[in-house]
Amino acid sequence: MSRQIDLVRDWVAKSTRIVALTGAGISTESGVPDFRGPQGVWTTNPKAEKLSNIHYYMSDPEVRRLAWRQRLEHPAWRALPNDGHLALAALERDGKLHALITQNIDGLHQKAGNSSDKVIEVHGTVHQYVCMICGARGAMMDVLDRVRAGEDDPPCRDCGGILKSATISFGQQLVPEVIERAMRAADEADLLLAIGSTLQVYPVAGVVPRAKAGAARIVIINAQPTSFDRIADAVIQQRIGEVLPAIVGLPPI
Ligand SMILES: [Zn+2]
């Protein structure tokens, strides 16, 4: 095991308000493809991007019908948390996890055992639907049952409005209260673990300098270099499912 990992394990042991920020890299290790990143499904396939663009979605029923068919097959339904997710759940059980900010929409952190009140989903979640007119929300599975039963673009049962997964689509604003909560958590952190994110998407990437300004140690775990490596106290470029169990002190599997 590398000296870097020993060092970070020591920091984790001494920290009491750890904030983790997770990106696509932790989910790809569970077989959920990267949608937004530089090599992402949306980025490299403009047609797929169109399906997740809010303007096309709201104006074109054909786009919505396609989107619902794709939601039936979303990889999140079958994906299982990996050792990286489980290590973050262990941090919470140890009482060390202050917040878990995630750019992922797959719900794998909750599936791994992190509680919903620790997880800040800055890009929303595919496990819920939202009505674009009246704001009604509920379990995505209920709407997918309607799609399976033959409704190809199921309307809101309260108001007849357009339904969508409760994720942030292209062209849609982030939710200011959610971003504010993430930034507040960064201010209060004593250790920030930035995991599997290229840290290129703002304002979420701003969590890193905010935590640094608040005197947190910064650890970046990502396969590629990031633009914040120079302000990090440690940079680890190894598989997340190996690194995280080692730094939280879980026995190797
Ligand atoms: Zn509605």
Residues whose N, C-alpha, C, O or C-beta is under 5 A from the ligand:
A	BS01	ZN	C131 I133 C134 G135 A136 C156 D158 C159 G160 G161
